[in-house]
Amino acid sequence: MSVLIGLVNQVVAHQELMPTALALATAIASQAQIAVRASKQCIRRGMQTDISTATTYEALAFGVCCGTEDQYDAMNAFVKKEKFSGFKNR
């Protein structure tokens, strides 16, 4: 039995693979590194466990991220409808 879980969101020609991958990597790297790190940890841990434990990891990571200076600054910019790109990783 095959299960479709929607992991593919873009298909590119072979010659466009590296430029596309680098553009995605650049976009991810421009985000708050605390949140990026927490996301990667949740993915790694979540793949090794059941859904209940995985969602617990996600909730804990969310709590950590919500307590950061970056989250406060980014949320302020969002509320003011301003663009924000000054993550301090704190």
PyMOL Python script that loads the backbone (N, CA, C, O; Angstrom):
from pymol import cmd

cmd.read_pdbstr("""\
ATOM      1  N   MET A   1       0.844  -1.185   0.000  1.00  0.00           N
ATOM      2  CA  MET A   1       0.000   0.000   0.000  1.00  0.00           C
ATOM      3  C   MET A   1       0.881   1.237   0.000  1.00  0.00           C
ATOM      4  O   MET A   1       1.844   1.314   0.763  1.00  0.00           O
ATOM      5  N   SER A   2       0.567   2.185  -0.833  1.00  0.00           N
ATOM      6  CA  SER A   2       1.323   3.432  -0.960  1.00  0.00           C
ATOM      7  C   SER A   2       0.549   4.556  -0.270  1.00  0.00           C
ATOM      8  O   SER A   2      -0.673   4.648  -0.387  1.00  0.00           O
ATOM      9  N   VAL A   3       1.275   5.398   0.443  1.00  0.00           N
ATOM     10  CA  VAL A   3       0.655   6.517   1.148  1.00  0.00           C
ATOM     11  C   VAL A   3       1.253   7.813   0.619  1.00  0.00           C
ATOM     12  O   VAL A   3       2.472   7.988   0.622  1.00  0.00           O
ATOM     13  N   LEU A   4       0.412   8.701   0.174  1.00  0.00           N
ATOM     14  CA  LEU A   4       0.857  10.006  -0.317  1.00  0.00           C
ATOM     15  C   LEU A   4       0.854  10.979   0.858  1.00  0.00           C
ATOM     16  O   LEU A   4      -0.188  11.214   1.471  1.00  0.00           O
ATOM     17  N   ILE A   5       2.029  11.551   1.173  1.00  0.00           N
ATOM     18  CA  ILE A   5       2.095  12.466   2.318  1.00  0.00           C
ATOM     19  C   ILE A   5       2.524  13.871   1.918  1.00  0.00           C
ATOM     20  O   ILE A   5       2.752  14.706   2.794  1.00  0.00           O
ATOM     21  N   GLY A   6       2.642  14.159   0.631  1.00  0.00           N
ATOM     22  CA  GLY A   6       2.872  15.528   0.176  1.00  0.00           C
ATOM     23  C   GLY A   6       4.235  16.101   0.473  1.00  0.00           C
ATOM     24  O   GLY A   6       4.330  17.276   0.829  1.00  0.00           O
ATOM     25  N   LEU A   7       5.292  15.330   0.345  1.00  0.00           N
ATOM     26  CA  LEU A   7       6.621  15.851   0.638  1.00  0.00           C
ATOM     27  C   LEU A   7       7.247  16.621  -0.512  1.00  0.00           C
ATOM     28  O   LEU A   7       8.173  17.401  -0.291  1.00  0.00           O
ATOM     29  N   VAL A   8       6.772  16.425  -1.722  1.00  0.00           N
ATOM     30  CA  VAL A   8       7.334  17.124  -2.878  1.00  0.00           C
ATOM     31  C   VAL A   8       6.511  18.375  -3.124  1.00  0.00           C
ATOM     32  O   VAL A   8       5.294  18.305  -3.297  1.00  0.00           O
ATOM     33  N   ASN A   9       7.180  19.524  -3.138  1.00  0.00           N
ATOM     34  CA  ASN A   9       6.448  20.751  -3.432  1.00  0.00           C
ATOM     35  C   ASN A   9       6.972  21.459  -4.679  1.00  0.00           C
ATOM     36  O   ASN A   9       6.434  22.490  -5.084  1.00  0.00           O
ATOM     37  N   GLN A  10       8.025  20.902  -5.289  1.00  0.00           N
ATOM     38  CA  GLN A  10       8.560  21.510  -6.490  1.00  0.00           C
ATOM     39  C   GLN A  10       9.412  20.479  -7.241  1.00  0.00           C
ATOM     40  O   GLN A  10      10.168  19.719  -6.636  1.00  0.00           O
ATOM     41  N   VAL A  11       9.275  20.471  -8.545  1.00  0.00           N
ATOM     42  CA  VAL A  11      10.103  19.625  -9.406  1.00  0.00           C
ATOM     43  C   VAL A  11      10.807  20.554 -10.376  1.00  0.00           C
ATOM     44  O   VAL A  11      10.176  21.404 -11.005  1.00  0.00           O
ATOM     45  N   VAL A  12      12.123  20.390 -10.496  1.00  0.00           N
ATOM     46  CA  VAL A  12      12.896  21.259 -11.385  1.00  0.00           C
ATOM     47  C   VAL A  12      13.742  20.414 -12.332  1.00  0.00           C
ATOM     48  O   VAL A  12      14.021  19.244 -12.071  1.00  0.00           O
ATOM     49  N   ALA A  13      14.138  21.033 -13.431  1.00  0.00           N
ATOM     50  CA  ALA A  13      15.036  20.373 -14.379  1.00  0.00           C
ATOM     51  C   ALA A  13      16.386  20.149 -13.709  1.00  0.00           C
ATOM     52  O   ALA A  13      16.772  20.875 -12.793  1.00  0.00           O
ATOM     53  N   HIS A  14      17.095  19.127 -14.186  1.00  0.00           N
ATOM     54  CA  HIS A  14      18.391  18.768 -13.605  1.00  0.00           C
ATOM     55  C   HIS A  14      19.330  19.972 -13.487  1.00  0.00           C
ATOM     56  O   HIS A  14      19.976  20.146 -12.454  1.00  0.00           O
ATOM     57  N   GLN A  15      19.414  20.792 -14.513  1.00  0.00           N
ATOM     58  CA  GLN A  15      20.335  21.937 -14.492  1.00  0.00           C
ATOM     59  C   GLN A  15      19.903  23.025 -13.506  1.00  0.00           C
ATOM     60  O   GLN A  15      20.699  23.900 -13.164  1.00  0.00           O
ATOM     61  N   GLU A  16      18.664  22.977 -13.052  1.00  0.00           N
ATOM     62  CA  GLU A  16      18.170  23.967 -12.086  1.00  0.00           C
ATOM     63  C   GLU A  16      18.208  23.455 -10.648  1.00  0.00           C
ATOM     64  O   GLU A  16      17.857  24.187  -9.723  1.00  0.00           O
ATOM     65  N   LEU A  17      18.628  22.212 -10.454  1.00  0.00           N
ATOM     66  CA  LEU A  17      18.591  21.616  -9.123  1.00  0.00           C
ATOM     67  C   LEU A  17      19.434  22.375  -8.107  1.00  0.00           C
ATOM     68  O   LEU A  17      18.925  22.775  -7.061  1.00  0.00           O
ATOM     69  N   MET A  18      20.712  22.579  -8.399  1.00  0.00           N
ATOM     70  CA  MET A  18      21.586  23.262  -7.423  1.00  0.00           C
ATOM     71  C   MET A  18      21.169  24.709  -7.179  1.00  0.00           C
ATOM     72  O   MET A  18      21.089  25.119  -6.021  1.00  0.00           O
ATOM     73  N   PRO A  19      20.899  25.506  -8.225  1.00  0.00           N
ATOM     74  CA  PRO A  19      20.442  26.876  -7.947  1.00  0.00           C
ATOM     75  C   PRO A  19      19.167  26.925  -7.109  1.00  0.00           C
ATOM     76  O   PRO A  19      19.026  27.783  -6.238  1.00  0.00           O
ATOM     77  N   THR A  20      18.240  26.003  -7.374  1.00  0.00           N
ATOM     78  CA  THR A  20      16.993  25.962  -6.612  1.00  0.00           C
ATOM     79  C   THR A  20      17.254  25.546  -5.169  1.00  0.00           C
ATOM     80  O   THR A  20      16.706  26.138  -4.238  1.00  0.00           O
ATOM     81  N   ALA A  21      18.092  24.526  -4.985  1.00  0.00           N
ATOM     82  CA  ALA A  21      18.428  24.062  -3.634  1.00  0.00           C
ATOM     83  C   ALA A  21      19.156  25.150  -2.849  1.00  0.00           C
ATOM     84  O   ALA A  21      18.880  25.349  -1.666  1.00  0.00           O
ATOM     85  N   LEU A  22      20.076  25.851  -3.495  1.00  0.00           N
ATOM     86  CA  LEU A  22      20.806  26.929  -2.815  1.00  0.00           C
ATOM     87  C   LEU A  22      19.891  28.094  -2.458  1.00  0.00           C
ATOM     88  O   LEU A  22      20.058  28.711  -1.406  1.00  0.00           O
ATOM     89  N   ALA A  23      18.931  28.401  -3.316  1.00  0.00           N
ATOM     90  CA  ALA A  23      17.967  29.465  -3.006  1.00  0.00           C
ATOM     91  C   ALA A  23      17.129  29.088  -1.783  1.00  0.00           C
ATOM     92  O   ALA A  23      16.875  29.930  -0.922  1.00  0.00           O
ATOM     93  N   LEU A  24      16.701  27.824  -1.705  1.00  0.00           N
ATOM     94  CA  LEU A  24      15.942  27.365  -0.533  1.00  0.00           C
ATOM     95  C   LEU A  24      16.806  27.398   0.720  1.00  0.00           C
ATOM     96  O   LEU A  24      16.348  27.830   1.778  1.00  0.00           O
ATOM     97  N   ALA A  25      18.046  26.946   0.609  1.00  0.00           N
ATOM     98  CA  ALA A  25      18.957  26.961   1.755  1.00  0.00           C
ATOM     99  C   ALA A  25      19.200  28.391   2.236  1.00  0.00           C
ATOM    100  O   ALA A  25      19.258  28.637   3.441  1.00  0.00           O
ATOM    101  N   THR A  26      19.341  29.321   1.315  1.00  0.00           N
ATOM    102  CA  THR A  26      19.543  30.730   1.671  1.00  0.00           C
ATOM    103  C   THR A  26      18.314  31.287   2.392  1.00  0.00           C
ATOM    104  O   THR A  26      18.434  32.023   3.371  1.00  0.00           O
ATOM    105  N   ALA A  27      17.136  30.926   1.892  1.00  0.00           N
ATOM    106  CA  ALA A  27      15.899  31.387   2.534  1.00  0.00           C
ATOM    107  C   ALA A  27      15.788  30.846   3.953  1.00  0.00           C
ATOM    108  O   ALA A  27      15.403  31.575   4.867  1.00  0.00           O
ATOM    109  N   ILE A  28      16.119  29.582   4.144  1.00  0.00           N
ATOM    110  CA  ILE A  28      16.066  28.990   5.488  1.00  0.00           C
ATOM    111  C   ILE A  28      17.106  29.639   6.396  1.00  0.00           C
ATOM    112  O   ILE A  28      16.812  29.955   7.548  1.00  0.00           O
ATOM    113  N   ALA A  29      18.316  29.838   5.885  1.00  0.00           N
ATOM    114  CA  ALA A  29      19.401  30.414   6.684  1.00  0.00           C
ATOM    115  C   ALA A  29      19.130  31.865   7.082  1.00  0.00           C
ATOM    116  O   ALA A  29      19.722  32.362   8.039  1.00  0.00           O
ATOM    117  N   SER A  30      18.247  32.543   6.363  1.00  0.00           N
ATOM    118  CA  SER A  30      17.952  33.943   6.694  1.00  0.00           C
ATOM    119  C   SER A  30      16.942  34.074   7.830  1.00  0.00           C
ATOM    120  O   SER A  30      16.662  35.182   8.287  1.00  0.00           O
ATOM    121  N   GLN A  31      16.399  32.958   8.283  1.00  0.00           N
ATOM    122  CA  GLN A  31      15.405  32.974   9.350  1.00  0.00           C
ATOM    123  C   GLN A  31      16.089  32.892  10.716  1.00  0.00           C
ATOM    124  O   GLN A  31      17.302  32.703  10.799  1.00  0.00           O
ATOM    125  N   ALA A  32      15.311  33.033  11.775  1.00  0.00           N
ATOM    126  CA  ALA A  32      15.835  32.971  13.140  1.00  0.00           C
ATOM    127  C   ALA A  32      16.465  31.601  13.379  1.00  0.00           C
ATOM    128  O   ALA A  32      15.786  30.577  13.301  1.00  0.00           O
ATOM    129  N   GLN A  33      17.740  31.586  13.663  1.00  0.00           N
ATOM    130  CA  GLN A  33      18.458  30.319  13.780  1.00  0.00           C
ATOM    131  C   GLN A  33      18.001  29.476  14.961  1.00  0.00           C
ATOM    132  O   GLN A  33      18.116  28.252  14.916  1.00  0.00           O
ATOM    133  N   ILE A  34      17.493  30.093  16.002  1.00  0.00           N
ATOM    134  CA  ILE A  34      16.954  29.327  17.131  1.00  0.00           C
ATOM    135  C   ILE A  34      15.770  28.493  16.646  1.00  0.00           C
ATOM    136  O   ILE A  34      15.654  27.316  16.990  1.00  0.00           O
ATOM    137  N   ALA A  35      14.897  29.098  15.854  1.00  0.00           N
ATOM    138  CA  ALA A  35      13.726  28.392  15.332  1.00  0.00           C
ATOM    139  C   ALA A  35      14.125  27.346  14.299  1.00  0.00           C
ATOM    140  O   ALA A  35      13.561  26.251  14.287  1.00  0.00           O
ATOM    141  N   VAL A  36      15.075  27.656  13.440  1.00  0.00           N
ATOM    142  CA  VAL A  36      15.538  26.688  12.438  1.00  0.00           C
ATOM    143  C   VAL A  36      16.140  25.470  13.135  1.00  0.00           C
ATOM    144  O   VAL A  36      15.848  24.332  12.768  1.00  0.00           O
ATOM    145  N   ARG A  37      16.974  25.710  14.135  1.00  0.00           N
ATOM    146  CA  ARG A  37      17.603  24.617  14.881  1.00  0.00           C
ATOM    147  C   ARG A  37      16.538  23.763  15.578  1.00  0.00           C
ATOM    148  O   ARG A  37      16.602  22.534  15.544  1.00  0.00           O
ATOM    149  N   ALA A  38      15.566  24.418  16.204  1.00  0.00           N
ATOM    150  CA  ALA A  38      14.505  23.682  16.895  1.00  0.00           C
ATOM    151  C   ALA A  38      13.684  22.860  15.909  1.00  0.00           C
ATOM    152  O   ALA A  38      13.297  21.733  16.217  1.00  0.00           O
ATOM    153  N   SER A  39      13.417  23.406  14.737  1.00  0.00           N
ATOM    154  CA  SER A  39      12.662  22.677  13.718  1.00  0.00           C
ATOM    155  C   SER A  39      13.412  21.427  13.279  1.00  0.00           C
ATOM    156  O   SER A  39      12.828  20.349  13.169  1.00  0.00           O
ATOM    157  N   LYS A  40      14.692  21.576  13.031  1.00  0.00           N
ATOM    158  CA  LYS A  40      15.497  20.423  12.610  1.00  0.00           C
ATOM    159  C   LYS A  40      15.541  19.352  13.694  1.00  0.00           C
ATOM    160  O   LYS A  40      15.471  18.160  13.394  1.00  0.00           O
ATOM    161  N   GLN A  41      15.658  19.770  14.953  1.00  0.00           N
ATOM    162  CA  GLN A  41      15.658  18.800  16.058  1.00  0.00           C
ATOM    163  C   GLN A  41      14.318  18.069  16.137  1.00  0.00           C
ATOM    164  O   GLN A  41      14.283  16.857  16.345  1.00  0.00           O
ATOM    165  N   CYS A  42      13.224  18.800  15.973  1.00  0.00           N
ATOM    166  CA  CYS A  42      11.895  18.173  16.013  1.00  0.00           C
ATOM    167  C   CYS A  42      11.731  17.165  14.882  1.00  0.00           C
ATOM    168  O   CYS A  42      11.164  16.091  15.079  1.00  0.00           O
ATOM    169  N   ILE A  43      12.221  17.508  13.715  1.00  0.00           N
ATOM    170  CA  ILE A  43      12.121  16.581  12.581  1.00  0.00           C
ATOM    171  C   ILE A  43      12.923  15.321  12.866  1.00  0.00           C
ATOM    172  O   ILE A  43      12.433  14.208  12.676  1.00  0.00           O
ATOM    173  N   ARG A  44      14.162  15.501  13.326  1.00  0.00           N
ATOM    174  CA  ARG A  44      15.010  14.333  13.596  1.00  0.00           C
ATOM    175  C   ARG A  44      14.404  13.439  14.682  1.00  0.00           C
ATOM    176  O   ARG A  44      14.315  12.222  14.523  1.00  0.00           O
ATOM    177  N   ARG A  45      13.992  14.062  15.783  1.00  0.00           N
ATOM    178  CA  ARG A  45      13.421  13.284  16.893  1.00  0.00           C
ATOM    179  C   ARG A  45      12.075  12.688  16.521  1.00  0.00           C
ATOM    180  O   ARG A  45      11.781  11.542  16.860  1.00  0.00           O
ATOM    181  N   GLY A  46      11.253  13.470  15.820  1.00  0.00           N
ATOM    182  CA  GLY A  46       9.913  13.026  15.465  1.00  0.00           C
ATOM    183  C   GLY A  46       9.899  11.821  14.541  1.00  0.00           C
ATOM    184  O   GLY A  46       8.971  11.013  14.579  1.00  0.00           O
ATOM    185  N   MET A  47      10.918  11.701  13.720  1.00  0.00           N
ATOM    186  CA  MET A  47      11.001  10.564  12.804  1.00  0.00           C
ATOM    187  C   MET A  47      11.291   9.264  13.551  1.00  0.00           C
ATOM    188  O   MET A  47      11.097   8.178  13.004  1.00  0.00           O
ATOM    189  N   GLN A  48      11.751   9.365  14.787  1.00  0.00           N
ATOM    190  CA  GLN A  48      12.145   8.194  15.568  1.00  0.00           C
ATOM    191  C   GLN A  48      11.083   7.752  16.574  1.00  0.00           C
ATOM    192  O   GLN A  48      11.323   6.828  17.352  1.00  0.00           O
ATOM    193  N   THR A  49       9.913   8.398  16.572  1.00  0.00           N
ATOM    194  CA  THR A  49       8.961   8.146  17.651  1.00  0.00           C
ATOM    195  C   THR A  49       7.509   8.184  17.160  1.00  0.00           C
ATOM    196  O   THR A  49       7.260   8.349  15.966  1.00  0.00           O
ATOM    197  N   ASP A  50       6.578   8.034  18.059  1.00  0.00           N
ATOM    198  CA  ASP A  50       5.154   8.071  17.722  1.00  0.00           C
ATOM    199  C   ASP A  50       4.680   9.531  17.648  1.00  0.00           C
ATOM    200  O   ASP A  50       5.379  10.445  18.084  1.00  0.00           O
ATOM    201  N   ILE A  51       3.487   9.727  17.090  1.00  0.00           N
ATOM    202  CA  ILE A  51       2.965  11.071  16.852  1.00  0.00           C
ATOM    203  C   ILE A  51       2.750  11.849  18.148  1.00  0.00           C
ATOM    204  O   ILE A  51       2.961  13.061  18.170  1.00  0.00           O
ATOM    205  N   SER A  52       2.345  11.198  19.201  1.00  0.00           N
ATOM    206  CA  SER A  52       2.102  11.879  20.468  1.00  0.00           C
ATOM    207  C   SER A  52       3.394  12.468  21.040  1.00  0.00           C
ATOM    208  O   SER A  52       3.421  13.617  21.481  1.00  0.00           O
ATOM    209  N   THR A  53       4.448  11.680  21.027  1.00  0.00           N
ATOM    210  CA  THR A  53       5.740  12.163  21.516  1.00  0.00           C
ATOM    211  C   THR A  53       6.285  13.244  20.593  1.00  0.00           C
ATOM    212  O   THR A  53       6.855  14.231  21.057  1.00  0.00           O
ATOM    213  N   ALA A  54       6.110  13.062  19.287  1.00  0.00           N
ATOM    214  CA  ALA A  54       6.591  14.057  18.318  1.00  0.00           C
ATOM    215  C   ALA A  54       5.909  15.407  18.532  1.00  0.00           C
ATOM    216  O   ALA A  54       6.564  16.446  18.457  1.00  0.00           O
ATOM    217  N   THR A  55       4.607  15.403  18.796  1.00  0.00           N
ATOM    218  CA  THR A  55       3.917  16.672  19.022  1.00  0.00           C
ATOM    219  C   THR A  55       4.336  17.304  20.353  1.00  0.00           C
ATOM    220  O   THR A  55       4.283  18.525  20.502  1.00  0.00           O
ATOM    221  N   THR A  56       4.743  16.495  21.303  1.00  0.00           N
ATOM    222  CA  THR A  56       5.287  17.031  22.554  1.00  0.00           C
ATOM    223  C   THR A  56       6.601  17.754  22.281  1.00  0.00           C
ATOM    224  O   THR A  56       6.833  18.838  22.818  1.00  0.00           O
ATOM    225  N   TYR A  57       7.462  17.167  21.450  1.00  0.00           N
ATOM    226  CA  TYR A  57       8.713  17.835  21.064  1.00  0.00           C
ATOM    227  C   TYR A  57       8.406  19.173  20.399  1.00  0.00           C
ATOM    228  O   TYR A  57       9.056  20.180  20.679  1.00  0.00           O
ATOM    229  N   GLU A  58       7.405  19.171  19.510  1.00  0.00           N
ATOM    230  CA  GLU A  58       7.046  20.397  18.804  1.00  0.00           C
ATOM    231  C   GLU A  58       6.537  21.465  19.773  1.00  0.00           C
ATOM    232  O   GLU A  58       6.900  22.635  19.650  1.00  0.00           O
ATOM    233  N   ALA A  59       5.708  21.077  20.725  1.00  0.00           N
ATOM    234  CA  ALA A  59       5.173  22.032  21.699  1.00  0.00           C
ATOM    235  C   ALA A  59       6.286  22.629  22.556  1.00  0.00           C
ATOM    236  O   ALA A  59       6.282  23.826  22.843  1.00  0.00           O
ATOM    237  N   LEU A  60       7.230  21.797  22.961  1.00  0.00           N
ATOM    238  CA  LEU A  60       8.358  22.303  23.752  1.00  0.00           C
ATOM    239  C   LEU A  60       9.209  23.274  22.942  1.00  0.00           C
ATOM    240  O   LEU A  60       9.634  24.308  23.458  1.00  0.00           O
ATOM    241  N   ALA A  61       9.456  22.949  21.686  1.00  0.00           N
ATOM    242  CA  ALA A  61      10.249  23.831  20.816  1.00  0.00           C
ATOM    243  C   ALA A  61       9.520  25.153  20.596  1.00  0.00           C
ATOM    244  O   ALA A  61      10.142  26.215  20.579  1.00  0.00           O
ATOM    245  N   PHE A  62       8.204  25.085  20.428  1.00  0.00           N
ATOM    246  CA  PHE A  62       7.405  26.292  20.250  1.00  0.00           C
ATOM    247  C   PHE A  62       7.542  27.200  21.475  1.00  0.00           C
ATOM    248  O   PHE A  62       7.699  28.414  21.344  1.00  0.00           O
ATOM    249  N   GLY A  63       7.481  26.605  22.651  1.00  0.00           N
ATOM    250  CA  GLY A  63       7.630  27.379  23.879  1.00  0.00           C
ATOM    251  C   GLY A  63       8.987  28.049  23.979  1.00  0.00           C
ATOM    252  O   GLY A  63       9.085  29.203  24.396  1.00  0.00           O
ATOM    253  N   VAL A  64      10.025  27.336  23.603  1.00  0.00           N
ATOM    254  CA  VAL A  64      11.379  27.916  23.622  1.00  0.00           C
ATOM    255  C   VAL A  64      11.463  29.086  22.647  1.00  0.00           C
ATOM    256  O   VAL A  64      11.995  30.145  22.980  1.00  0.00           O
ATOM    257  N   CYS A  65      10.937  28.888  21.448  1.00  0.00           N
ATOM    258  CA  CYS A  65      11.007  29.938  20.429  1.00  0.00           C
ATOM    259  C   CYS A  65      10.200  31.175  20.819  1.00  0.00           C
ATOM    260  O   CYS A  65      10.598  32.301  20.524  1.00  0.00           O
ATOM    261  N   CYS A  66       9.063  30.958  21.483  1.00  0.00           N
ATOM    262  CA  CYS A  66       8.215  32.090  21.875  1.00  0.00           C
ATOM    263  C   CYS A  66       8.845  32.937  22.970  1.00  0.00           C
ATOM    264  O   CYS A  66       8.429  34.074  23.194  1.00  0.00           O
ATOM    265  N   GLY A  67       9.834  32.397  23.645  1.00  0.00           N
ATOM    266  CA  GLY A  67      10.486  33.143  24.706  1.00  0.00           C
ATOM    267  C   GLY A  67      11.734  33.878  24.259  1.00  0.00           C
ATOM    268  O   GLY A  67      12.516  34.327  25.097  1.00  0.00           O
ATOM    269  N   THR A  68      11.939  34.012  22.955  1.00  0.00           N
ATOM    270  CA  THR A  68      13.172  34.638  22.480  1.00  0.00           C
ATOM    271  C   THR A  68      12.965  36.104  22.117  1.00  0.00           C
ATOM    272  O   THR A  68      11.852  36.541  21.824  1.00  0.00           O
ATOM    273  N   GLU A  69      14.038  36.831  22.144  1.00  0.00           N
ATOM    274  CA  GLU A  69      14.032  38.233  21.719  1.00  0.00           C
ATOM    275  C   GLU A  69      13.677  38.332  20.233  1.00  0.00           C
ATOM    276  O   GLU A  69      12.976  39.254  19.815  1.00  0.00           O
ATOM    277  N   ASP A  70      14.166  37.379  19.446  1.00  0.00           N
ATOM    278  CA  ASP A  70      13.854  37.363  18.015  1.00  0.00           C
ATOM    279  C   ASP A  70      12.351  37.270  17.776  1.00  0.00           C
ATOM    280  O   ASP A  70      11.819  37.971  16.915  1.00  0.00           O
ATOM    281  N   GLN A  71      11.665  36.420  18.523  1.00  0.00           N
ATOM    282  CA  GLN A  71      10.224  36.266  18.346  1.00  0.00           C
ATOM    283  C   GLN A  71       9.515  37.569  18.682  1.00  0.00           C
ATOM    284  O   GLN A  71       8.609  37.990  17.963  1.00  0.00           O
ATOM    285  N   TYR A  72       9.922  38.203  19.765  1.00  0.00           N
ATOM    286  CA  TYR A  72       9.303  39.467  20.179  1.00  0.00           C
ATOM    287  C   TYR A  72       9.488  40.536  19.093  1.00  0.00           C
ATOM    288  O   TYR A  72       8.538  41.223  18.719  1.00  0.00           O
ATOM    289  N   ASP A  73      10.713  40.665  18.598  1.00  0.00           N
ATOM    290  CA  ASP A  73      11.005  41.677  17.578  1.00  0.00           C
ATOM    291  C   ASP A  73      10.260  41.391  16.273  1.00  0.00           C
ATOM    292  O   ASP A  73       9.703  42.298  15.655  1.00  0.00           O
ATOM    293  N   ALA A  74      10.255  40.121  15.863  1.00  0.00           N
ATOM    294  CA  ALA A  74       9.583  39.757  14.616  1.00  0.00           C
ATOM    295  C   ALA A  74       8.068  39.948  14.737  1.00  0.00           C
ATOM    296  O   ALA A  74       7.425  40.392  13.786  1.00  0.00           O
ATOM    297  N   MET A  75       7.498  39.616  15.891  1.00  0.00           N
ATOM    298  CA  MET A  75       6.058  39.787  16.087  1.00  0.00           C
ATOM    299  C   MET A  75       5.685  41.265  16.089  1.00  0.00           C
ATOM    300  O   MET A  75       4.652  41.651  15.544  1.00  0.00           O
ATOM    301  N   ASN A  76       6.525  42.082  16.701  1.00  0.00           N
ATOM    302  CA  ASN A  76       6.294  43.536  16.677  1.00  0.00           C
ATOM    303  C   ASN A  76       6.283  44.054  15.251  1.00  0.00           C
ATOM    304  O   ASN A  76       5.405  44.834  14.881  1.00  0.00           O
ATOM    305  N   ALA A  77       7.251  43.628  14.441  1.00  0.00           N
ATOM    306  CA  ALA A  77       7.313  44.055  13.046  1.00  0.00           C
ATOM    307  C   ALA A  77       6.068  43.578  12.293  1.00  0.00           C
ATOM    308  O   ALA A  77       5.514  44.319  11.481  1.00  0.00           O
ATOM    309  N   PHE A  78       5.631  42.353  12.556  1.00  0.00           N
ATOM    310  CA  PHE A  78       4.445  41.812  11.899  1.00  0.00           C
ATOM    311  C   PHE A  78       3.213  42.649  12.233  1.00  0.00           C
ATOM    312  O   PHE A  78       2.441  43.001  11.342  1.00  0.00           O
ATOM    313  N   VAL A  79       3.028  42.964  13.501  1.00  0.00           N
ATOM    314  CA  VAL A  79       1.872  43.754  13.931  1.00  0.00           C
ATOM    315  C   VAL A  79       1.888  45.136  13.290  1.00  0.00           C
ATOM    316  O   VAL A  79       0.840  45.671  12.928  1.00  0.00           O
ATOM    317  N   LYS A  80       3.074  45.709  13.150  1.00  0.00           N
ATOM    318  CA  LYS A  80       3.217  47.034  12.532  1.00  0.00           C
ATOM    319  C   LYS A  80       3.260  46.961  11.007  1.00  0.00           C
ATOM    320  O   LYS A  80       3.407  47.983  10.337  1.00  0.00           O
ATOM    321  N   LYS A  81       3.130  45.734  10.453  1.00  0.00           N
ATOM    322  CA  LYS A  81       3.183  45.492   9.005  1.00  0.00           C
ATOM    323  C   LYS A  81       4.502  45.979   8.404  1.00  0.00           C
ATOM    324  O   LYS A  81       4.536  46.538   7.308  1.00  0.00           O
ATOM    325  N   GLU A  82       5.572  45.754   9.140  1.00  0.00           N
ATOM    326  CA  GLU A  82       6.914  46.110   8.684  1.00  0.00           C
ATOM    327  C   GLU A  82       7.668  44.843   8.310  1.00  0.00           C
ATOM    328  O   GLU A  82       7.385  43.762   8.827  1.00  0.00           O
ATOM    329  N   LYS A  83       8.632  44.988   7.405  1.00  0.00           N
ATOM    330  CA  LYS A  83       9.484  43.853   7.061  1.00  0.00           C
ATOM    331  C   LYS A  83      10.550  43.719   8.152  1.00  0.00           C
ATOM    332  O   LYS A  83      11.090  44.719   8.626  1.00  0.00           O
ATOM    333  N   PHE A  84      10.845  42.494   8.541  1.00  0.00           N
ATOM    334  CA  PHE A  84      11.837  42.261   9.593  1.00  0.00           C
ATOM    335  C   PHE A  84      12.894  41.298   9.091  1.00  0.00           C
ATOM    336  O   PHE A  84      12.570  40.261   8.512  1.00  0.00           O
ATOM    337  N   SER A  85      14.150  41.633   9.307  1.00  0.00           N
ATOM    338  CA  SER A  85      15.229  40.722   8.919  1.00  0.00           C
ATOM    339  C   SER A  85      16.411  40.806   9.868  1.00  0.00           C
ATOM    340  O   SER A  85      17.502  40.345   9.533  1.00  0.00           O
ATOM    341  N   GLY A  86      16.218  41.382  11.040  1.00  0.00           N
ATOM    342  CA  GLY A  86      17.331  41.586  11.970  1.00  0.00           C
ATOM    343  C   GLY A  86      17.403  40.600  13.099  1.00  0.00           C
ATOM    344  O   GLY A  86      17.463  41.000  14.262  1.00  0.00           O
ATOM    345  N   PHE A  87      17.398  39.297  12.788  1.00  0.00           N
ATOM    346  CA  PHE A  87      17.458  38.292  13.844  1.00  0.00           C
ATOM    347  C   PHE A  87      18.776  38.373  14.584  1.00  0.00           C
ATOM    348  O   PHE A  87      19.839  38.491  13.974  1.00  0.00           O
ATOM    349  N   LYS A  88      18.699  38.310  15.908  1.00  0.00           N
ATOM    350  CA  LYS A  88      19.888  38.425  16.770  1.00  0.00           C
ATOM    351  C   LYS A  88      20.293  37.081  17.372  1.00  0.00           C
ATOM    352  O   LYS A  88      21.321  36.975  18.041  1.00  0.00           O
ATOM    353  N   ASN A  89      19.475  36.058  17.127  1.00  0.00           N
ATOM    354  CA  ASN A  89      19.721  34.717  17.687  1.00  0.00           C
ATOM    355  C   ASN A  89      19.766  34.728  19.205  1.00  0.00           C
ATOM    356  O   ASN A  89      20.590  34.073  19.843  1.00  0.00           O
ATOM    357  N   ARG A  90      18.834  35.508  19.754  1.00  0.00           N
ATOM    358  CA  ARG A  90      18.644  35.557  21.212  1.00  0.00           C
ATOM    359  C   ARG A  90      17.173  35.461  21.523  1.00  0.00           C
ATOM    360  O   ARG A  90      16.786  35.483  22.691  1.00  0.00           O
TER     361      ARG A  90
END
""", "prot")
cmd.dss("prot")
cmd.show_as("cartoon", "prot")
cmd.util.cbc("prot")
cmd.orient("prot")
